[in-house]
Amino acid sequence: MTTTETPDILHQILDYSARADPYPLYAELRKTPVARQEDGSYVISTYRELMGLLHNPHLSSDVRNLSRPMAATEAGVAPSFINLDPPDHDRLRRLAMRHFGPPHTPGLVDGMRPDLTTIVNGLIDDFAGKERIDIVDDFAYPFPVTVICHLLGVPREDEPRFHVWVNAIVDSLDYDPKKDPKEKLDNGVQAKEDLRQYLGGLLEQRHGRPGDDLLTRMANDDGPDGRMTDDEIVSTANLLLIAGHETTVNLITNGMLTLLRHPQVLERLRDEPALIVRLIEELLRYEPPVHIIPWRAAYSDITVADTTIPKGSQIMLMLASGSRDPDRFDDPDCFDPDRQDNQHLGFGSGIHLCFGGPMARLETQIALNALVRRLDHPTLVADPPPYRPSPVLRGPIHLHIEQS
């Protein structure tokens, strides 16, 4: 069924007033699994349809396949692999994965466990003497930023510089020309260029030099697929730097908020630290860090739930809605760390399944177990906490807690 009756629901979801609890609106949206919008785009909100599209080769991640151009395009800039289709996507992802995980570096992620534990415990040590702690500023942000800087070979002391750029880029992800000033879009475009120039400068220093960081490895790797161009390396590093900490900040913060709202689960985790593995999977379903894939393009006409979506149409994928679909999950609005068959959409699915998912999982497992073990009767200062503006990358901008 296709309808134009639901744009108001989508606009409510995108409005900041819904940021603290968009889930009742997702339930309304799911009544129309494929909702055509007034601008000709389509919103997909149910699990079965989302999963089908994420594995559909006729769905494109390349902006050039949209019949209507996006608000801003960056001519001459090599896109990251997340914005490409096969075979270009597959080649670049393989080249990046050679240095990040299986099969070429299978022990990289798990081998970082001691270092991650040291970083986490150091941040919690700094809580000493503080009556009030901001889980975001004092913990969930500096932790993954430190990790991704180490992995990429980006100087940690440069964080204040790229933090400004990353914020502007994230703010521009959900740019709406009907309500947002063009300045928001322009700031995002300029920030992307500034970040590219910065990473390009770091890359110039790595050619022909030994090193274990990802920038150096990509700069000097001649694998079976050949070597990435400098533009491709910069675009890949750009993606990894942003995605490597933005989503993990939200996952850790949403996780701590969820545990504080479910004290019986928090106490159980304190007694059963091994529960953390299943708990993180439920967290990715229940309060995921990424709620929406703002656009995909139809390569050709696509039929979804008896609805034909024309070639070139923009398609919005409501991942967080799908992970709360009662047709797929029993009692989906219940946080249940013992949930079985938990095939959530928290990291997407298909060929664009989150590249850094294994690292984000490990970081969050270590972070939440340490917080639960070491904080003394933590309590929320405000519930709901203040949220970040974006409906796409959804999470608290601050999470203040007090401990006795």
Buried (B, 14 or more C-beta within 10 A) or exposed (E): EBEEEBBEBBBBBBEEEBBEEBBEBBBBBBBBBBBBBEEEBBBBBBBBBBBBBBEBEBBBBBBEBBEEEBBBEEEEBBBBBBBBBEEBBBBBBBBBBBBBBEEEBEEBBEEBEEEBBEBBEEBBEEBEEEEEBBBBEBBBBBBBBBBBBBBBBBEEEEBEEBEBBBBBBBBBBBBEEEEBEEEBBBBBBBBBEBBBEBBBEBBEEBEEEEEEBBBBBBBBBEEEEEBBEBBBBBBBBBBBBBBBBBBBBBBBBBBBBBBBBBEEBBEBBBEEBEBBEBBBBBBBBBBBBBBBBBBBBBBEEBEBBEBEBEBBBBBBBBBBBBBBBEEBBEEBEEBBBEBEEBEBBBBBBEBBEBBBBBBBBBBBBBBBBBBBEBBEEBEBEEEEBEBBBBBBBBBBBBBBBBBE
